[in-house]
Structure formats: C-alpha cells, structure tokens
Amino acid sequence: MNQGEAGVVTSTTLTAPLLRTRVRRGLSELLLVLALYGGYSVTRLFADDSPGPAVARAHRILGFERFLGLDIEATVNGWFINNPAIGLLGSYYYASAHYLITGVLLVWLWRSGPKIYQPARAALVVATLLALALYLLVPTAPPRFVDGFTDVLRLSAAHGWWSSDASAPRGMGGYTNELAAFPSMHAGWALWVAWVVQREATRRWVIVLAWLHAGITAVVIVGTGNHWLLDVVAGWAVVAVALVVVYLPGAVGASCAPGVPESRPSALRTKAGSVVAHIGGRLARKKAP
C-alpha cells in the first residue's frame, strides 16, 4: 500500500464514525422536535375541551384589553377581511412561516456547533413546555370563537392546504388544540427567532428580517382571528423567561469564573515588581565604588 492509499484509508476511517455521530445527533434532535409537537397535540386529550370556560376566559381577556385601551383585534381583523389579498397572504404566513422559519434556524444553529445550538434549543424547549402547561391549566378560546370576529383561515381555506377548522392540513384539524390561544407560541417562537438571530448572526439584513418576522407574526395572528393581543404579550413573556433561565446562569458564571477578576491585577503586580527590581539594581550599581 502506498502513502496515498494509506492517507485515503485513514481519512475514510476517521470520517465514517464522525458521520455516524452527526447522523445520530441529527435524528435525536428531530425526535425532540417531533416530541414537542406531539406534546402540543396531546394537550388536546388532557385539557378541558369544553368551549364554555375557554370562551369565558376570552371575554375576560377582551374586557381587560378594553379597560387598558388595547382592544385592537376587531380593527385588525377587519383589515384582513376587507382586503382579500392581505387575508390570503396572512393565512399562508400563519400556516407556514411559524414552522419553516423556526426549522431553518434550528438547522443553521445545529450546523454552527453545540456551543451555539444547545442553549438556543434549550430556551425553545423551556418556552414550549411552559406554554404547554398553560394550555392545560387555562384553556383559552381565540377571537374566532367569539361573536364579532371572523376566522380568516376559514375564509381562505379553499385556496390553501389548511382545513376550515384549524391551520393544520385538511383532515388533521381534529388533532390540533383549538383552545390553546394563551399564550401565543406563534408570537413566542418568532421572538425566539429574532433574539437568537440578533445574538448569533453577523449580517445586518438577516437580523432586520428576523425582527420583521416577529412583528409580522404578531400582526398576522391577531388579524386572522387566532389570538388576542394579550396572547402575543404572554407568548413573548414565556420566551423571555426561558431565555433568562437558560442564558443568565452561563453569563453570570462566565463573569464570576475563578481567577478572572484577579488575572489582570496579578499581571500588573508582576510587571510592577519587575520594574522596581530593575530600578533597584541600577541604583545599587551606581552606588558601588
């Protein structure tokens, strides 16, 4: 065997285990995402699915918004109803961007390495689990369940792949939890996308697009009749809590690492001692007869 062949064999031998490891990690991450989606779907089985209490909570949210002067849902919903093009584009955005953009970012983070990927993924998981708990504890109806509001996705169902009773594909509407309005994880995941891109991306236009996605998502989910404004705020709050839980300990630990605060003073003391010794030596030589 010549040297070139040996090099090929060695390279192949080293690459195959690495490739298998990456494939296993990729499959495990895919299973985690599927488990989260499965958890969301399972909440429909365990949560109270009676519309009465959920609609009553929706009315309380609307009443609180009116008290604060934040009840903008009817106005925004009217824009989407009276402008069919906006309604159709909003429906497509609601039914697709939430999954596609989050998925693309997860793949990019995974390819960037575990140091970047793992905390970002952990924050997304924590936020989603918090939201699932709230879906079980306080099932809340979206505006489209309340008189005076229109389900825009139902109006545009003939032009898309979603069913008339949910944003899921036709025939799968029964597998979604339609009383999971509070908090809005459409809004929450979009904020997570914007924050992570702001933290990790280097191109300004990518960061701008990420924050536009968060803003457009907030408008779309309200305009299509799927969420209240306070659902949006709650979704953002859930993600903010998750980001603090995941990232703050690491930031505090890095700033308080042993030896870090004293490293620079120690170096300065060492250098100062050397200077003093040098000056002392020169003075001693001058005084010598």
Secondary structure as GFF3:
##gff-version 3
##sequence-region A 1 289
A	DSSP	alpha_helix	3	46	.	.	.	ID=ss1
A	DSSP	alpha_helix	51	68	.	.	.	ID=ss2
A	DSSP	alpha_helix	73	82	.	.	.	ID=ss3
A	DSSP	alpha_helix	84	112	.	.	.	ID=ss4
A	DSSP	alpha_helix	114	137	.	.	.	ID=ss5
A	DSSP	three_ten_helix	143	145	.	.	.	ID=ss6
A	DSSP	alpha_helix	152	155	.	.	.	ID=ss7
A	DSSP	three_ten_helix	157	159	.	.	.	ID=ss8
A	DSSP	three_ten_helix	173	175	.	.	.	ID=ss9
A	DSSP	alpha_helix	185	200	.	.	.	ID=ss10
A	DSSP	alpha_helix	204	223	.	.	.	ID=ss11
A	DSSP	alpha_helix	229	255	.	.	.	ID=ss12
A	DSSP	alpha_helix	260	287	.	.	.	ID=ss13
###
